[in-house]
Amino acid sequence: MVAVLGMMVHLQGVDPSFGQMRLTFGVKNLEGGLGTVRRMRTSFSLAEFCRIYIV
């Protein structure tokens, strides 16, 4: 489950091989992909969510 979430966060934006949009779901803000800071913040918040609510 964590691997799938990580791939969804990492693979957003333009595919460098074919130039097609991937995992943007029609949202214009996701076309540029996610920045490094946003990815790190997302991963830490998911970890905290899992620590507080799941464990």
N, C-alpha and C positions, 0 to 999 in steps of 0.2 A: 504494500500500500504506500509506503514511504517512497519507494522507487518511482511509482507511477506519479505521485504528486510532484516529486522532484523533476521528472521529465516534463510534466505539464508546465511547470514554472520556467524551466530552462529553454524549452523549444518554441516559445512564442516569438512571433515576428516573421521576417522574410527568410525563406530557405535559401542559403547561399549557393546551392547547386543549381536550382531551377528558377529561382526568383519568385516563387509562389508564396502566398501568405499561409501560415500554418498556425493553428490553435489561437486565432484571433477572435473567433466567434462573432464576427461582424462589428467588433468594437474598434473604433479608429485609434484609440489611445494605445492599444496593444500592437499596432502594426510596426512600431519601432522596436518592439521587444521590451523586456524589463531590464532596468539598469542593475548594476552590481549591488548597490545599496538596497534597492527594493527587494532583490532576491534574498539578500542576507536577512533583512528585516522579516520577510515572509517565512524563511526557514526557522528563525528564532521564535517567531510567534506561533508557528505550528508546533514546535517542540514544547513550548510552554503550555499550549492548549492540551497537548497529549499528556504532559506531566500532571496538570491540574485536574483534568476531567476524566481521563481514561485510567490512569494508574491509581 
